[in-house]
Amino acid sequence: MTIYRNHNREQNIVLRATGLGRAFKHDSWVLRDINLELKRGEFAAVLGLSGSGKTTLFNILAGLDQPDLGLVEVNETIGYMMQKDLLLPWKRIIDNISLPLIIRGIARREAEQRVLLHLPAFGLKGLERSWPAQLSGGERQRAALLRTYLHAGTIMLLDEPFAGIDAITRENMQKWLKNIHNELKLTILLITHDVEEAIALADTIHVLSSNRPAALHAPINLIDSVVPISGEHNETKCAAGSEFQIRYRQDPGLKQQIRELLYTPFGA
């Protein structure tokens, strides 16, 4: 069940999932006991192997599917950008991006003005009259992201948005997304199966377990530099299995720890 609230018990939490479970056949559970919180301004990532239930989880969080168990509490409208950009090939870029605004009843001229205002920040200035086929993969993804932003505001779920573009463009898009997250004060929950992408972008990493039904291991909170804790420079505040961990983003052992979690059954 998804509940939309005007005010959460904790004002900085914009999305909370409690005890989520989803089964597609009787007693064939894909997800079980999923607990997750997304804080305002946070950049979080859900990391999991192919077929682990990442997209199923996102569909539930976005309200496109209903869990068999548990509850999702949402404070504001959430935008959901799927893997494909889903731009309509017969519409120009400005018409594609403004479409959700027009559907909501905003006059076409006003909708187009809103789009034009944001094109420079999204690297699309001068491309508003182009057709989708004339844009590069990165430009198409930025157009889809702007459309999501204008539709939903600052809270976005992104389902592997860079999966279909080349490595160099993907790296550039990752840097751009991190910058736009900071500039626009976005709240982002990203699906990925790329460990390096999760480490580079996210403040918090949620790792789905390898077993069925999948559950989330204790979240890992990342920092960009080692900070003193209790007078010492510790890279890990809490041990694995506790409520959360704090890890140094550049710790060479971090990738290995996450890779091991990907193949570790929940509770092991």
Secondary structure, DSSP 8 states (H G I E B T S, - for coil): -EEE-SS-SSTTEEEEEEEEEEEEETTEEEEEEEEEEEETT-EEEEE--TTSSHHHHHHHHTTSS--SEEEEEESS--EEE-SS----TTS-HHHHHHHHHHHTT--HHHHHHHHHHHTTTTT-TT-TTS-GGGS-HHHHHHHHHHHHHHHH-SEEEEESTTTTS-HHHHHHHHHHHHHHHHHTT-EEEEEES-HHHHHHH-SEEEEB-SSSSB-B---EEEESS--EETTEE-S-SS-TTSS-EEEETT-TTHHHHHHHHHTS-TT-
